[in-house]
Amino acid sequence: MVALFLIAGLAEIGGGYLIWQWLREGRSYLYGITGGLALALYGVIATFQAFPSFGRVYAAYGGVFIVMSVLWGWGVDKKIPDFYDWLGAAICLVGVSIILFAPRH
């Protein structure tokens, strides 16, 4: 489960980043094509989650991707996260945990 979140996160964030590089930074159209393929792969990877509810899985992905985006910005864009970045990311992870693991009848 966690590995799928991480792999899908890399495909989603990496794909979006490549498209950003193509359209905003003037890189080759190959960046855009590769980014589009990565985003399509993300859509496929997400279907392998064991959770039965599409909405809950995608909500959880959203929270995980927020944390991964902060880490991506730090590692790739060299933007050091501040206290509020980490606080917001932590709040998102609490929300993800509630969405996925709350007892339901």
N, C-alpha and C positions, 0 to 999 in steps of 0.2 A: 504494500500500500504506500508506504513512505517513498520508496524508490520510484514508483510511478508518478507521484507528485513532483519529485525532483527532476525526473527525465522530461516530463511534460512541461515543467517550468522552464527548463533550459530551452526546449523547442519553442515555447511561446515567447519568452523574453528574447532569446537569440534571434528568432525570426523577425520579431518587431524591430530589434536593433538593426538587423541587416537592411530592412526596408527603410528605416530612418536614415541609415548611411547612404542608401541609394538616392532617396528623394530630398533629404535635407543637406547632405554633405557632398552631393555630386559624384558619388561613387558609380561604378559601372552598373549597368542594368542586371548583370549577373548577381549582384548583391540582392537586388529585388526579387529575382527568380528564386534564388536560394532561400531568401527569407520567406517567400510565399510557400515554398515546399516545406520548410520547417514549421510554419503555422498550420499547414494541412496535417502534418505529422502529429502536431500537438492535439488536434481534434480527434485523431485516431487513438492516440495513447490514452486519452481520458476515458475512452469507452472500456478500457480494461480494468477499471476500478471495480471492486466487489460490491460497493454500496449500491442499493437498488434505486436510489432516487437521483435523477439527473440534476435537479435543482440544488440539492444538498451537496452533491459532489462538486458542482461548479462553484457554489458559494465557498466551499472549502478551498478549491483551487485559487479562488480570488485572494483569500487570506495568505495562503502559502506564497503566491506570486508577489504579493506586496513585500514580504520578507525577502524573497529572492531578488526582487528589483532593487531593494536597498543594498543588498550585497553585490549585485551586478554593478550598480553605480559606483560603489566603493572600489571594486576590483578592476572594472573595465574603464570607467570614466574618471577614476581617481578622485571622486567626490566623497570626502570623509563624512559618514553619517553623524548627525548630531544627536543630542539627547532626545529631541522630539521625533526624529526618524525612528530611533530604537523604541521609544515609548509607543508610538503608533503601530509599529510592527508587532510589538508584544501584545497590544490590545487586539490586533487582528488574529493572532494565534489563539488568544483566549476565546474569541468569537468562533473561530474554526472548531475548536475543541467542543464548544457548546453545541454547535450545529451537528457535528458528526457523532458525538458520544453521549448526548443527553438521553436519559432513560425515557423511552417512549413505549406506550402500550398498544 
